[in-house]
Amino acid sequence: MKEYKTFFIKTLIIFFALLVLIPAVLITAGDFFAGKYVYSKAAAHIRYWIDAKQNRADILNKKGNKIVFLSGSSLMYGFNSKYAYEKTGLPVLNLGIHAAFGSYIYNIAKHVLKDGDIVVLALECPYYEEEKESNIQGPFAEYIISYDNDYYKKSDLKKKFGLAMFLFQQYIMHPNIPKEKVLVDEDYKKQVNDFGDFVGNNETTELFKSHAKPQVITENIPEKYDEYPLYNFIKYCREHDITVYAIMPVMYHSKTFTPEEEIAYKHIRDFYKKQGVYFIGDIKSGSLYDVNFFHDTSAHANTNGAKIRTDWIIDNVLSRPEIYSINKNK
């Protein structure tokens, strides 16, 4: 009996040792490899988007303040900031990145924004939910591992472990993953203009047409939202004299909205109202009802859909006197 007890205790000790040791080894390996030896083509494409937007921001910053539109890829596909600039002459920036990046888009925005700017949030529904550290998606992990070692090192242990696990899986599943920075080919560069808008989306893919489903407006704003990323970003803007507005994201939606969606929309607007943020438009203002206005997902407008959405932004957002007068008195 004593031998069984000793064996059981030793087994538990080994189990708990491994439980601590394995994450520690993975995190340490992540510290060594992240940003140095692992790169992916998808991450290179995202880096190209971000660089294009940063270059545009640098140009605008030299001239004065700017109007930054912030969201995931629904904005990158659904807002033609070059066209908006040509129509209005206003210093607009399309900071649509990737919805899989979660609150990381606020880190990018903070590097782009300066005191006196205006930021318009066109956030997809997941941004109104409490971010789960364990929910690390591939595009985000690939980007951090390939290009942002500092962010990895500053992350908490949960996020570090998630990123390190992704790194480990990439090496096991894809041993031939590039170990040097991937160059973006010229054909891909033609799909992103010098304003950072995605313009390689002229048609609706047949695959999307065959599986297209309208989006549903949802929200899950935490009761203690003073700790979640969106609240803290708005607080940051307030502390840096950055004016915040909000609008609905572009989405493929049916012409009718359910009572549940109306309630979700009200919660979103109430949240912004409590933060002193003015919401422009209504529940329908981001929705396009024809599948032929979208490219490959219900959040990625094609060229025609982006034109409709951009015209709405010009007429309803950029025409507001307090926005239109940016830099006029400088």
C-alpha positions in Angstrom: 0.0 0.0 0.0 2.9 2.3 0.9 4.5 1.7 -2.5 1.3 2.6 -4.3 1.0 5.8 -2.3 4.7 6.7 -3.1 4.1 6.0 -6.8 0.9 8.2 -6.8 2.7 11.1 -5.1 5.7 10.8 -7.5 3.2 10.8 -10.5 1.5 13.9 -9.2 4.8 15.7 -8.7 5.9 14.8 -12.3 2.5 15.8 -13.7 2.6 19.2 -12.0 6.2 19.7 -12.9 5.4 19.1 -16.5 2.4 21.4 -16.2 4.8 24.2 -15.2 7.8 23.2 -17.3 6.1 22.8 -20.7 4.6 26.3 -20.7 7.8 27.7 -19.4 9.8 26.1 -22.1 7.4 27.2 -24.8 7.3 30.8 -23.5 11.1 30.9 -23.3 11.4 29.5 -26.9 8.9 32.2 -28.0 11.1 34.9 -26.4 14.0 33.6 -28.6 12.2 33.0 -31.9 9.5 35.7 -32.1 10.4 38.5 -34.5 13.6 36.8 -35.5 13.3 33.5 -37.3 9.6 32.8 -38.2 7.8 34.6 -41.0 4.7 34.0 -43.0 3.3 35.3 -46.3 0.0 36.2 -44.6 1.9 38.3 -42.0 3.9 40.0 -44.8 0.7 41.0 -46.5 -0.7 42.5 -43.3 2.6 44.3 -42.6 2.3 45.8 -46.1 -1.2 47.1 -45.3 0.0 48.6 -42.0 3.1 50.2 -43.6 0.9 51.8 -46.3 -1.4 53.3 -43.7 1.6 54.5 -41.6 3.1 56.2 -44.6 -0.2 57.9 -45.3 -0.4 59.0 -41.6 3.1 60.4 -41.8 2.2 62.6 -44.7 -1.0 63.8 -43.0 0.8 64.5 -39.7 3.2 66.9 -41.4 0.2 69.0 -42.6 -1.8 69.1 -39.3 -4.5 67.0 -37.7 -6.4 64.1 -39.5 -9.5 62.0 -39.4 -8.8 58.4 -38.7 -11.3 55.6 -39.4 -10.6 52.6 -37.2 -11.9 49.0 -37.4 -11.1 45.6 -38.7 -11.0 44.5 -42.4 -14.6 45.5 -43.0 -13.3 49.1 -43.1 -10.2 48.3 -45.1 -12.4 46.8 -47.8 -15.5 49.0 -47.3 -14.0 52.5 -47.2 -12.2 54.2 -50.1 -10.3 56.9 -48.3 -8.6 58.0 -51.5 -11.9 58.7 -53.1 -13.1 60.5 -50.0 -10.0 62.7 -50.0 -10.5 63.5 -53.7 -14.2 64.4 -53.1 -13.7 66.5 -49.9 -10.0 67.4 -49.6 -10.1 66.3 -46.0 -7.1 64.5 -44.3 -8.7 61.0 -44.0 -6.9 57.8 -43.0 -8.3 54.3 -43.5 -7.0 52.4 -40.4 -8.9 49.2 -41.2 -6.6 46.3 -40.2 -7.9 42.8 -39.4 -10.7 41.8 -37.0 -8.6 38.8 -35.8 -6.2 41.4 -34.3 -8.7 42.2 -31.5 -7.5 45.0 -29.2 -4.1 45.1 -30.9 -5.7 47.6 -33.4 -5.7 50.1 -30.6 -2.0 49.7 -30.2 -1.6 50.5 -33.9 -4.0 53.5 -33.6 -2.0 55.0 -30.7 1.1 55.0 -32.8 -0.8 56.8 -35.6 -3.0 59.3 -33.7 -1.8 62.6 -32.3 -3.3 65.2 -30.0 -6.1 67.1 -31.8 -7.0 64.3 -34.2 -10.5 62.8 -34.8 -11.1 59.1 -34.7 -14.2 57.4 -36.1 -14.9 53.9 -34.8 -16.6 51.6 -37.3 -16.1 48.5 -35.2 -17.3 45.0 -36.0 -19.6 43.4 -33.4 -16.8 41.3 -31.7 -15.2 44.5 -30.5 -18.2 45.0 -28.2 -17.3 41.8 -26.3 -14.9 41.2 -23.5 -11.7 40.0 -25.1 -10.6 36.5 -24.1 -6.8 36.1 -23.8 -7.1 32.5 -24.9 -8.8 33.4 -28.2 -5.7 34.0 -30.3 -6.4 33.7 -34.0 -3.9 32.7 -36.6 -3.5 35.9 -38.6 -2.8 37.8 -35.3 -0.4 35.2 -34.0 1.5 35.0 -37.3 1.9 38.8 -37.4 3.1 39.2 -33.8 5.5 36.3 -34.2 6.8 37.6 -37.5 7.0 41.4 -36.8 6.4 42.5 -33.2 8.8 40.9 -30.7 8.4 43.8 -28.3 4.6 43.2 -28.0 5.3 39.5 -27.4 7.7 40.2 -24.6 5.4 42.7 -23.0 2.3 40.4 -23.1 1.0 38.7 -20.0 1.7 35.0 -19.5 -1.6 33.8 -20.9 -1.2 35.6 -24.2 2.5 34.7 -24.4 1.6 31.0 -23.9 -1.1 31.2 -26.6 1.3 32.8 -29.0 4.1 30.3 -28.1 1.7 27.4 -28.7 0.9 28.8 -32.2 4.7 29.1 -32.8 5.2 25.5 -31.8 2.4 24.3 -34.0 3.7 26.2 -36.9 7.1 24.4 -36.6 5.5 21.0 -36.2 2.9 21.4 -38.9 4.9 23.6 -41.3 8.6 22.8 -40.9 9.4 24.6 -44.1 7.9 27.9 -42.9 10.1 30.8 -44.2 12.9 31.8 -41.8 13.5 35.1 -43.6 11.2 38.1 -44.2 8.8 37.3 -47.0 8.7 39.9 -49.9 5.2 40.9 -51.0 4.8 40.3 -54.7 4.0 43.1 -57.1 0.6 41.7 -58.0 -0.5 41.9 -54.4 0.8 45.4 -54.0 -1.6 46.5 -56.8 -4.5 45.4 -54.5 -3.7 48.1 -51.9 -3.5 51.7 -52.9 -1.1 54.3 -51.4 -3.9 55.4 -49.0 -4.1 51.9 -47.4 -7.5 51.0 -49.0 -7.9 47.5 -50.4 -8.9 47.9 -54.1 -8.4 44.4 -55.5 -12.1 43.4 -54.8 -14.0 44.3 -58.0 -16.2 41.2 -58.1 -18.3 39.0 -55.9 -16.7 35.5 -55.7 -18.9 32.6 -56.7 -18.0 30.7 -53.6 -19.3 33.6 -51.4 -22.5 33.8 -53.4 -23.2 30.1 -52.9 -22.7 30.4 -49.1 -23.6 34.0 -48.3 -25.6 34.6 -45.1 -26.6 38.0 -43.8 -24.8 39.1 -40.6 -26.5 39.5 -37.3 -25.9 42.5 -35.0 -24.8 41.3 -31.6 -23.1 42.6 -28.5 -21.9 41.4 -25.1 -20.6 44.5 -23.4 -19.2 43.5 -20.0 -20.9 44.9 -16.9 -17.5 46.1 -15.6 -16.5 47.5 -18.9 -14.0 49.9 -17.3 -11.4 47.1 -17.7 -12.0 46.2 -21.2 -9.9 47.4 -24.2 -12.5 49.6 -26.0 -13.3 51.6 -22.8 -9.6 52.2 -22.2 -8.9 53.3 -25.8 -11.7 55.9 -25.5 -10.2 57.0 -22.2 -6.8 57.3 -23.9 -8.3 59.5 -26.7 -10.0 61.7 -24.1 -6.7 62.2 -22.3 -4.9 63.2 -25.5 -7.6 65.6 -26.9 -8.6 63.1 -29.6 -12.3 63.4 -30.5 -14.1 60.1 -30.9 -17.2 59.3 -33.0 -18.8 56.0 -33.8 -20.7 54.5 -36.7 -22.0 51.1 -37.7 -19.6 48.8 -39.7 -20.4 47.9 -43.2 -22.1 44.5 -43.4 -24.2 42.3 -45.6 -27.6 42.3 -43.9 -31.2 41.5 -44.6 -33.6 44.4 -44.9 -35.3 43.6 -41.6 -33.8 43.8 -38.2 -34.9 41.5 -35.3 -36.0 42.9 -31.9 -32.9 41.2 -30.5 -30.7 43.2 -32.9 -32.5 46.4 -32.0 -31.7 45.8 -28.3 -28.1 45.0 -29.1 -27.8 48.2 -31.1 -29.3 50.2 -28.2 -26.8 48.7 -25.8 -24.0 49.7 -28.1 -25.3 53.3 -28.4 -25.9 53.5 -24.7 -22.3 52.4 -24.0 -21.0 55.2 -26.3 -23.3 57.8 -24.8 -21.9 57.0 -21.3 -18.4 57.6 -22.7 -19.4 60.9 -24.2 -19.0 59.5 -27.8 -21.5 60.7 -30.4 -22.9 57.9 -32.6 -23.6 58.9 -36.2 -26.4 57.2 -38.1 -28.7 54.4 -37.1 -28.9 50.6 -37.0 -29.3 50.4 -40.8 -26.6 52.9 -41.8 -23.8 50.3 -42.3 -25.9 47.6 -44.0 -26.0 46.8 -47.7 -28.7 44.3 -48.6 -27.4 43.0 -52.0 -24.9 40.2 -51.9 -23.5 41.6 -55.1 -22.0 44.5 -53.2 -19.6 42.2 -51.3 -16.4 40.5 -52.4 -15.7 37.2 -50.4 -17.3 37.6 -47.0 -20.3 39.4 -45.5 -18.0 42.0 -44.1 -15.8 42.6 -47.2 -17.5 45.0 -49.6 -16.4 45.0 -53.2 -15.6 48.1 -55.2 -19.3 49.0 -55.8 -20.2 48.4 -52.1 -17.3 50.4 -50.9 -18.4 53.3 -53.2 -21.9 53.3 -51.6 -20.5 53.1 -48.1 -17.9 55.9 -48.8 -20.6 58.2 -50.2 -22.6 57.6 -47.0 -19.5 58.5 -44.9 -18.9 61.7 -47.0 -22.5 62.8 -46.7 -23.1 61.9 -43.0 -19.7 61.9 -41.3 -17.2 64.1 -43.2 -19.9 66.8 -43.8 -20.5 67.4 -40.1 -19.3 71.0 -39.4 -17.0 70.0 -36.4 -15.4 67.3 -38.6 -15.3 69.2 -41.9 -13.6 72.2 -40.2 -10.5 70.2 -39.1 -7.3 72.2 -39.6 -9.3 75.2 -40.9 -8.3 77.3 -37.9 -4.7 76.1 -37.7 
